[in-house]
Amino acid sequence: MIYVDTSVAAAYIFAEDRAPSNEFWQETLVSSRLLEYELWTRIHARKLSESHREDARQLIGRLAMLELLVPVLNRALDPFPVPLRTLDALHIASIEFLRGQGHKLELATYDKRMLQAARKMGIPISTHVAK
């Protein structure tokens, strides 16, 4: 199972050079509901709601979504091995929650701070995006 960070979803939606291959999207993918809000905020900020609406809906539909549960929110209040921005902390806390439930996860992200935190926390990095 691969945990998808918003940076990967945005790279795909906005057709960035670093977007993962089509094979990546055939994997079992999960993310926090937070990704949906972050992605739509970026789409609206670029005034691309009309042109990117269907692609965004399809991408979001491919993901199993973890709601922002109290244990996730509580974990994000504690320190991480590296300084994280608020939304990144919520994503990492979501991964820790899922791992605590027995799920084996890899992280797919292009965010350098999240990569650094994941490595320090023993969270495997997806080979689809690893550098």
ChimeraX commands (.cxc) that place a marker at each C-alpha (Angstrom):
marker #1 position 0.00,0.00,0.00 radius 0.5
marker #1 position 1.31,3.45,-0.86 radius 0.5
marker #1 position 0.45,6.61,1.06 radius 0.5
marker #1 position 0.10,9.46,-1.45 radius 0.5
marker #1 position 1.14,12.93,-0.36 radius 0.5
marker #1 position -0.46,15.97,-1.97 radius 0.5
marker #1 position 2.80,16.84,-3.76 radius 0.5
marker #1 position 2.43,13.67,-5.86 radius 0.5
marker #1 position -1.24,14.27,-6.60 radius 0.5
marker #1 position -0.54,17.87,-7.60 radius 0.5
marker #1 position 2.37,16.82,-9.83 radius 0.5
marker #1 position 0.00,14.46,-11.65 radius 0.5
marker #1 position -2.89,16.93,-11.95 radius 0.5
marker #1 position -0.65,19.76,-13.17 radius 0.5
marker #1 position 1.36,17.45,-15.48 radius 0.5
marker #1 position 4.71,18.22,-13.86 radius 0.5
marker #1 position 7.83,16.45,-15.10 radius 0.5
marker #1 position 8.23,14.65,-11.80 radius 0.5
marker #1 position 4.78,12.99,-11.79 radius 0.5
marker #1 position 4.81,9.22,-11.23 radius 0.5
marker #1 position 4.21,6.78,-14.06 radius 0.5
marker #1 position 0.82,5.36,-14.97 radius 0.5
marker #1 position 1.77,2.10,-13.22 radius 0.5
marker #1 position 1.89,3.97,-9.92 radius 0.5
marker #1 position -1.84,4.73,-10.15 radius 0.5
marker #1 position -2.61,1.00,-10.44 radius 0.5
marker #1 position -1.19,0.34,-6.95 radius 0.5
marker #1 position -3.27,0.27,-3.77 radius 0.5
marker #1 position -3.21,3.94,-2.76 radius 0.5
marker #1 position -4.28,5.69,0.42 radius 0.5
marker #1 position -4.09,9.23,1.74 radius 0.5
marker #1 position -5.54,11.54,4.32 radius 0.5
marker #1 position -8.75,13.37,3.48 radius 0.5
marker #1 position -6.46,16.38,3.85 radius 0.5
marker #1 position -5.12,15.68,0.34 radius 0.5
marker #1 position -8.53,16.40,-1.16 radius 0.5
marker #1 position -8.68,19.83,0.48 radius 0.5
marker #1 position -5.10,20.70,-0.40 radius 0.5
marker #1 position -5.53,19.64,-4.02 radius 0.5
marker #1 position -8.75,21.60,-4.56 radius 0.5
marker #1 position -7.24,24.67,-2.91 radius 0.5
marker #1 position -4.32,24.55,-5.36 radius 0.5
marker #1 position -6.62,24.01,-8.33 radius 0.5
marker #1 position -8.83,26.94,-7.32 radius 0.5
marker #1 position -5.83,29.18,-6.64 radius 0.5
marker #1 position -4.65,28.60,-10.21 radius 0.5
marker #1 position -8.18,29.25,-11.50 radius 0.5
marker #1 position -8.25,25.80,-13.09 radius 0.5
marker #1 position -11.47,24.52,-11.54 radius 0.5
marker #1 position -13.27,24.01,-14.83 radius 0.5
marker #1 position -10.41,22.45,-16.78 radius 0.5
marker #1 position -9.11,20.19,-13.99 radius 0.5
marker #1 position -12.33,19.23,-12.17 radius 0.5
marker #1 position -12.79,15.79,-13.73 radius 0.5
marker #1 position -9.12,14.81,-13.46 radius 0.5
marker #1 position -9.10,15.80,-9.79 radius 0.5
marker #1 position -12.28,13.84,-9.07 radius 0.5
marker #1 position -10.91,10.76,-10.81 radius 0.5
marker #1 position -7.60,10.96,-8.94 radius 0.5
marker #1 position -9.33,11.41,-5.57 radius 0.5
marker #1 position -11.63,8.51,-6.42 radius 0.5
marker #1 position -8.60,6.20,-6.82 radius 0.5
marker #1 position -7.50,6.78,-3.24 radius 0.5
marker #1 position -8.72,5.19,-0.04 radius 0.5
marker #1 position -9.18,8.14,2.29 radius 0.5
marker #1 position -8.38,8.26,5.99 radius 0.5
marker #1 position -10.42,10.87,7.81 radius 0.5
marker #1 position -8.68,13.27,10.18 radius 0.5
marker #1 position -9.30,11.15,13.27 radius 0.5
marker #1 position -8.63,12.34,16.82 radius 0.5
marker #1 position -5.59,10.03,17.24 radius 0.5
marker #1 position -4.08,11.48,14.05 radius 0.5
marker #1 position -4.70,15.04,15.18 radius 0.5
marker #1 position -3.29,14.27,18.64 radius 0.5
marker #1 position -0.12,12.72,17.15 radius 0.5
marker #1 position 0.45,15.81,15.04 radius 0.5
marker #1 position 0.66,17.83,18.28 radius 0.5
marker #1 position 3.82,15.99,19.33 radius 0.5
marker #1 position 7.28,16.70,17.92 radius 0.5
marker #1 position 8.70,14.90,14.91 radius 0.5
marker #1 position 12.39,14.10,14.33 radius 0.5
marker #1 position 12.61,17.06,11.92 radius 0.5
marker #1 position 10.61,20.29,11.84 radius 0.5
marker #1 position 7.47,19.86,9.72 radius 0.5
marker #1 position 4.85,22.26,8.48 radius 0.5
marker #1 position 1.37,21.68,9.90 radius 0.5
marker #1 position -0.13,19.86,6.93 radius 0.5
marker #1 position 2.96,17.69,6.50 radius 0.5
marker #1 position 2.76,16.77,10.18 radius 0.5
marker #1 position -0.84,15.69,9.66 radius 0.5
marker #1 position 0.17,13.50,6.72 radius 0.5
marker #1 position 3.00,11.87,8.69 radius 0.5
marker #1 position 0.68,11.40,11.67 radius 0.5
marker #1 position -1.81,9.70,9.32 radius 0.5
marker #1 position 0.90,7.32,8.14 radius 0.5
marker #1 position 1.85,6.51,11.72 radius 0.5
marker #1 position -1.80,5.85,12.56 radius 0.5
marker #1 position -2.20,3.45,9.63 radius 0.5
marker #1 position 1.04,1.69,10.46 radius 0.5
marker #1 position -0.17,1.36,14.04 radius 0.5
marker #1 position -3.24,-0.41,12.65 radius 0.5
marker #1 position -0.96,-2.99,11.02 radius 0.5
marker #1 position -0.85,-1.59,7.48 radius 0.5
marker #1 position 2.45,-1.83,5.63 radius 0.5
marker #1 position 2.91,1.48,3.86 radius 0.5
marker #1 position 5.36,3.24,1.63 radius 0.5
marker #1 position 5.31,7.01,1.29 radius 0.5
marker #1 position 5.06,8.71,-2.08 radius 0.5
marker #1 position 6.05,12.36,-1.77 radius 0.5
marker #1 position 8.18,14.99,-3.48 radius 0.5
marker #1 position 8.40,17.07,-0.31 radius 0.5
marker #1 position 11.98,17.08,0.99 radius 0.5
marker #1 position 11.01,17.66,4.64 radius 0.5
marker #1 position 8.51,14.83,4.57 radius 0.5
marker #1 position 11.11,12.54,2.99 radius 0.5
marker #1 position 13.60,13.45,5.68 radius 0.5
marker #1 position 11.08,12.85,8.47 radius 0.5
marker #1 position 9.92,9.56,6.96 radius 0.5
marker #1 position 13.46,8.26,6.66 radius 0.5
marker #1 position 14.24,9.17,10.27 radius 0.5
marker #1 position 11.02,7.46,11.38 radius 0.5
marker #1 position 11.66,4.27,9.40 radius 0.5
marker #1 position 8.84,4.85,6.92 radius 0.5
marker #1 position 9.76,3.26,3.58 radius 0.5
marker #1 position 9.78,5.52,0.53 radius 0.5
marker #1 position 7.98,4.38,-2.60 radius 0.5
marker #1 position 10.33,3.51,-5.43 radius 0.5
marker #1 position 7.89,5.23,-7.78 radius 0.5
marker #1 position 9.05,8.61,-6.49 radius 0.5
marker #1 position 12.30,7.86,-4.59 radius 0.5
marker #1 position 15.35,9.89,-5.53 radius 0.5
marker link #1:1,2 radius 0.2
marker link #1:2,3 radius 0.2
marker link #1:3,4 radius 0.2
marker link #1:4,5 radius 0.2
marker link #1:5,6 radius 0.2
marker link #1:6,7 radius 0.2
marker link #1:7,8 radius 0.2
marker link #1:8,9 radius 0.2
marker link #1:9,10 radius 0.2
marker link #1:10,11 radius 0.2
marker link #1:11,12 radius 0.2
marker link #1:12,13 radius 0.2
marker link #1:13,14 radius 0.2
marker link #1:14,15 radius 0.2
marker link #1:15,16 radius 0.2
marker link #1:16,17 radius 0.2
marker link #1:17,18 radius 0.2
marker link #1:18,19 radius 0.2
marker link #1:19,20 radius 0.2
marker link #1:20,21 radius 0.2
marker link #1:21,22 radius 0.2
marker link #1:22,23 radius 0.2
marker link #1:23,24 radius 0.2
marker link #1:24,25 radius 0.2
marker link #1:25,26 radius 0.2
marker link #1:26,27 radius 0.2
marker link #1:27,28 radius 0.2
marker link #1:28,29 radius 0.2
marker link #1:29,30 radius 0.2
marker link #1:30,31 radius 0.2
marker link #1:31,32 radius 0.2
marker link #1:32,33 radius 0.2
marker link #1:33,34 radius 0.2
marker link #1:34,35 radius 0.2
marker link #1:35,36 radius 0.2
marker link #1:36,37 radius 0.2
marker link #1:37,38 radius 0.2
marker link #1:38,39 radius 0.2
marker link #1:39,40 radius 0.2
marker link #1:40,41 radius 0.2
marker link #1:41,42 radius 0.2
marker link #1:42,43 radius 0.2
marker link #1:43,44 radius 0.2
marker link #1:44,45 radius 0.2
marker link #1:45,46 radius 0.2
marker link #1:46,47 radius 0.2
marker link #1:47,48 radius 0.2
marker link #1:48,49 radius 0.2
marker link #1:49,50 radius 0.2
marker link #1:50,51 radius 0.2
marker link #1:51,52 radius 0.2
marker link #1:52,53 radius 0.2
marker link #1:53,54 radius 0.2
marker link #1:54,55 radius 0.2
marker link #1:55,56 radius 0.2
marker link #1:56,57 radius 0.2
marker link #1:57,58 radius 0.2
marker link #1:58,59 radius 0.2
marker link #1:59,60 radius 0.2
marker link #1:60,61 radius 0.2
marker link #1:61,62 radius 0.2
marker link #1:62,63 radius 0.2
marker link #1:63,64 radius 0.2
marker link #1:64,65 radius 0.2
marker link #1:65,66 radius 0.2
marker link #1:66,67 radius 0.2
marker link #1:67,68 radius 0.2
marker link #1:68,69 radius 0.2
marker link #1:69,70 radius 0.2
marker link #1:70,71 radius 0.2
marker link #1:71,72 radius 0.2
marker link #1:72,73 radius 0.2
marker link #1:73,74 radius 0.2
marker link #1:74,75 radius 0.2
marker link #1:75,76 radius 0.2
marker link #1:76,77 radius 0.2
marker link #1:77,78 radius 0.2
marker link #1:78,79 radius 0.2
marker link #1:79,80 radius 0.2
marker link #1:80,81 radius 0.2
marker link #1:81,82 radius 0.2
marker link #1:82,83 radius 0.2
marker link #1:83,84 radius 0.2
marker link #1:84,85 radius 0.2
marker link #1:85,86 radius 0.2
marker link #1:86,87 radius 0.2
marker link #1:87,88 radius 0.2
marker link #1:88,89 radius 0.2
marker link #1:89,90 radius 0.2
marker link #1:90,91 radius 0.2
marker link #1:91,92 radius 0.2
marker link #1:92,93 radius 0.2
marker link #1:93,94 radius 0.2
marker link #1:94,95 radius 0.2
marker link #1:95,96 radius 0.2
marker link #1:96,97 radius 0.2
marker link #1:97,98 radius 0.2
marker link #1:98,99 radius 0.2
marker link #1:99,100 radius 0.2
marker link #1:100,101 radius 0.2
marker link #1:101,102 radius 0.2
marker link #1:102,103 radius 0.2
marker link #1:103,104 radius 0.2
marker link #1:104,105 radius 0.2
marker link #1:105,106 radius 0.2
marker link #1:106,107 radius 0.2
marker link #1:107,108 radius 0.2
marker link #1:108,109 radius 0.2
marker link #1:109,110 radius 0.2
marker link #1:110,111 radius 0.2
marker link #1:111,112 radius 0.2
marker link #1:112,113 radius 0.2
marker link #1:113,114 radius 0.2
marker link #1:114,115 radius 0.2
marker link #1:115,116 radius 0.2
marker link #1:116,117 radius 0.2
marker link #1:117,118 radius 0.2
marker link #1:118,119 radius 0.2
marker link #1:119,120 radius 0.2
marker link #1:120,121 radius 0.2
marker link #1:121,122 radius 0.2
marker link #1:122,123 radius 0.2
marker link #1:123,124 radius 0.2
marker link #1:124,125 radius 0.2
marker link #1:125,126 radius 0.2
marker link #1:126,127 radius 0.2
marker link #1:127,128 radius 0.2
marker link #1:128,129 radius 0.2
marker link #1:129,130 radius 0.2
marker link #1:130,131 radius 0.2
view
